[in-house]
Amino acid sequence: MSEQHDNDLVIALMRALPQPVLLVDDSGIVTAANSAAQDLFGARIQGAALRAHLRQPEVTAMLEQALSGADGGQANFTATGVAVETIWQVTARRMAGRGLVISLHDVSDIEAASAQRRDFVANVSHELRSPLTVLAGFIETLQGPAGDDPAARAEFLGIMSDQAARMTGLVADLLSLSRVEAVEKIRPRAPVAVDAVLHATLAALRPRITAAGMDVVCDLPPDLPQVPGDHDQLVQVFSNLIENAVKYGSSGGRVEIDARVHDVMPGFDGPVLQVNVRDFGEGIDPVYIPRLTERFYRVDKGRARDSGGTGLGLAIVKHILSRHRARLVIESAVGNGVRAGVILPVH
């Protein structure tokens, strides 16, 4: 085969690849770039010095080694100045007599998942460490002089019971989150009556609502359509939202639940049922709303822990609604309460 034919074959192979690929001569000049590479770096990348486009220490060092004769290498390059930061894994491989083949693979999702896993483990460890420290301290105290003091013993045992309940709730929520994630891609199809879900939820929460001195008004039209769903998971969704409204909206004295059908809703193919849970409490600054469904995120950490919150409730809600191809919309303003809207496709 002629050298020109070989070049044409290499370039044809490059063009067929979906990820960015470049050919670089031994001086570091780009001699060929496929369309994905031109989309990433611009059309002027061909004929340019690659060092000028990959100016990050780790990548620069890897390229210098490869250009100096090493077999190749690998390093991560972070593309900034774009709408969404992208992490590319840059791989250099030497071609006999042709310089280097540089390929880039988008590893943003892998890096994000790894960071999320590290954060999750750190958060769980932190959430368990606090109550365990409290329990260890009180056990040590009770084993000492306080063990003979009935009043102190009763007080400490009450606190220990609360901390044990907090850990039990955290473990239960972690297991629930794991179960939801395991089936998140399997969309439920069974018809579910949302009015029955709401009535069952309110019946289960009635003792807590009464203890909080709240007035819960459930105003539902008589002809609500059914939705495709998992009855127990939807009970879990509305239990969480109503419980949050009772906990954090207690200063408003009441919670209102209403529902309506929308024939058209952006992002949905057909009619949807929107169920709103609204409290009239202190509300939250809208700047915090995008983070409310993050695991362990709390706007007011102290108040959330004091009320028994684990920081996982809305994360579980988000995953359940994702499974149902549904959406959670939260609206709030300081001093104006919170309205949580669940938008479900109609069966």
N, C-alpha and C positions, 0 to 999 in steps of 0.2 A: 504494500500500500504506500502511496505517496504521502509526504508530510502534510500537504494541503488537505488530502482526504482525511487524515487523522484529525487535523484541526477541526474540519467540518463535523466529523463524528462527535468529537468532544463537545463542541458548541451545541449540537443537536441534542445530546444527552442533557446538557445543562438546562436548555430551554424546557425540557420535559419535566424537570424537577419542580415541585411546588414551593420548596423553601429557597431562600436566597443563596445563590452560589456564584463565586467569582474565581477567575483565573488570575494569578498574580505572578509576575516575573521575579527573577532573583533580586531585582533592585526595589521591589515593593510596589511596582506600578501595575494597576489593574488592566489586564489585556482583554478580558471578556467578562460580561456580567449578564445573567439571565434577567427576565422581566421582573421576577420577585425582588432581586437585588436592586434593580433600578427603581422599583417602587419604594424601597426602603431608603436608599441613599440618594436617589435622584439620577437622571439620565447622564449627568456629567461624571458619574463614578468611573465610567470607562475612560482609561487614559490618565486617571488621577492616582495620586499616592494613597494607598490604603491607610497608611498611618494617620493621615489627616482626618479620616472618617471614623477611626476606631481609637480615639484618644483617651483611653483609660489605662492606668498603669498595668493592671494584670494582663489585659489583652495585648498592650504594646510589648511587654516583656515576652509573652508567648510568641508573638509574630517575629520579634528580633531573633529569638532562638531558632525558629523555623527557617527564617531567611538566611541564617548563618550556616545552615546545613543540617540542623537537627531533623529527625524524621517527621516531626509534627508536634502538635500539642492541642490543648483545649483550655478555654477560659470563658468566663461570662462577661457579657457586655450589656449595660443598661442603657436603653434608648430613652433619653429625656427630651423635654421640649415638645412632647406630643400629648394628645388628649389623655391617653392611658399609658402609663409607664410600662415598657416591655423589656423583659430580660431575655437576651439571646445567648445561647451557648454557641460560641465561635470555635470551630474545629479547623485546624490546618493540616493538610496532608501533602506530602511531596510527590510530584509526578516527575519521573525520570526525564530530564531534558526540557521540562515545561514549566518549571517553577513550582508554585503552590496552588492547590485547590482549597479555597476557603468556603466553608458552608456554615450557615447560621440556622439554628433550630430554636423556635420560640419555647422557652421553658417557664414562662411567667406563671402558668397554672400550677406547675409542679412546685415552683418556689413558694407560691402563695399557699398551697396546701401544706407544705412543710412548715412554713411560718405559723399557719393556723394551728397545726398540730402541736408545735412547741408552746404557743400561747395557751392552748387548751390545757395541756398538762400543767403548765405553770399556774394557771388560774384555779384548776381543781386542787392542786397542792396547797395553794394559798387559802382557798375556801375551807379546806379540811383542817389546815394547821391551826387556825384561830380557835375553833371550838375544842380541838384536841388539847391545845395549850390551856384553855380554861378548865377543862375537865381534869387534866393532870394537876393543875394548881389546887383545885378544890379537894381532890382526892388526898393530896399531900397534907392539906390543912386539916381535913377531917381525921386523918390518921394521927394528927397531933392533938394539941389541947382542945381544939374546937369540937372534937369528937364527944366530949363530955358536956357540951353546951347545947341543950335541946333547941333553943331559938336559932342559933347559928347553923346547926345541923339542918334544920328544916329549910332555912333560907338557901343554904348552899345546895342542898338536894334539889330544890326547885329550879335553881339556875342550871344545875347539871342536867336536869330533865329537859329544859329548853334547848340546851346546846346539843343534846343527843337527838332531839326531835329535828333540829336544824340539819344535822348530818344525815339523818334518815331521809329528810325531804330532798336533800341534795342528791343522795344516791338514787332515790326514786326518780328524780328528774333526769339524771344522767342515763338511767336505764330506759326511760321513756324516750329520750332524745335518740338513743341508739336504735330503739325499735322503729321509730318513725323514719330515721335515715335509711334503715334496711329496706323499707318498702316504698321509699319516696318516688321511685320511677314507675311504680305500678299504680296506675290511676284507678280509683274505685269506681264501680259502675252501678252499684245497687241504689235504687231510689230511696231517698231519705226525706222525711217530713221535718223541715226545720222548726216548725212551731212545736212539734213534739220534743225535739232536741232541747229547745229553750225552756219548755215547761219542766222537763226532767232535770235540767241544769239548775233551775231556780229552786226546785224542790230539794235537791241535794245541798244547796247553799243556804237554804232558809235559816238554819240555826246561826250561821255566821252573820247573815244579813240582820237578823233580829238582835244579835249581840252587839252589832255595830250601831244599832239604832237608826238604820237607813230605811228609806222608803223606795222600793223598786217598782217602777211602773212599766209594765210590758204591754205595749200597744201594737198588736199585730192584726193585719187585715184577715178576714175569714177565708180567703181563697188563695193562700200562699202556694205557689207551685213547689213540687218536689225538686230536689237537686241530686245529682249522682254523687254518692259519697259513702264514707265510713261513719256510721252512727256514733260509735264510741269516740272516734277521733274528733268529730265535730262537737260532741259534748265537752271534750277536753279543751277545744278552742274557746268555746263560750264560757266555760268554767273559769278559764284563765282571765278572759277579758272582764267578766262580771266581778270576779274576785279582786282584780286590780282596781276596778272602779269603786268597789266598796272600801278597799284599803286606803287608796290615795285620794279618793274624792269624798271622804267622810265629812269634811268641813262644809260641803254643799248640802248634805242631808238627804240627797235623793239620787237615784240612777234611773235613766230612761232608756228603754229598749224599743226600737221600732224597726220596721222592715218595709221595703217597697221593691217592686219589679221595674227594671229598666229594659226597654225593648232594644236599646242600642247602648253599648259602652265601649269606648276605645280599648283595643287590646283583646276583645272577646268576639267570637264569631256569631253569637246569638244573644238572646235575652239573658239577663242575669238577675239574681236576687241579692239585694244589699241589705244587710242587717247591721244596725248601728247600736253600739253600747256607749251611752254618754253619761259622764258624771259632771258635777258642778263644783268641783273642788278647786284647789289652788292652780291646777294646770301646770304646764311646763313650757319653757322657752322653745319655740319651733326649731332652733338650731340643734337641739338634741334629738329630734324626731328620727332622722335617718339612722341613728345608731341604736335605737331602742330594741331592735331584734337581734343585736349582736349578743353572743354568749357572754354572760356574766357582766354585761354593761348595766350600770345603774346610774340614773341621774343624781339621786341622793342616796349614796351608799349607806349612810348610817340609818336613815329611815327605812330603807328597803330591808336591811338585816334585822332591824328591830321588829318589823312586821312579819318576819319569817320568810322573806323572799330569797330565792336562790340565784336570781339573775338569769335563769334559763327558760322561764315561762314563755316569753315572747319569741325566743329562738325556736322553741317547740312549735308554737303557733305558726311561725313562718314556714317551717318544714311541712307541717300538716297541710297548710293551704297550698303550698307548692305541689304536693301530691294531688290535691284536688283541682289543680289548674285554677286556683282562686287567688285573691289578692287581699292584702290587709292595707287599709288606708287610715292613718292616724292624723288627726288634726287637733291642735291645741294652741293656747296662748296663755301667758301668765295671768292668773286671776279669772280665767274663763273656762276652766275644766278641760276635759279630754274627751274627744269623740273618736272611738275606734270603729271603723266600718269594715265588715267582711263582705267581699263581693264574690258570689258563687255562681258558676254557670248553671242555668236551669236545665233540669233533666229533659 
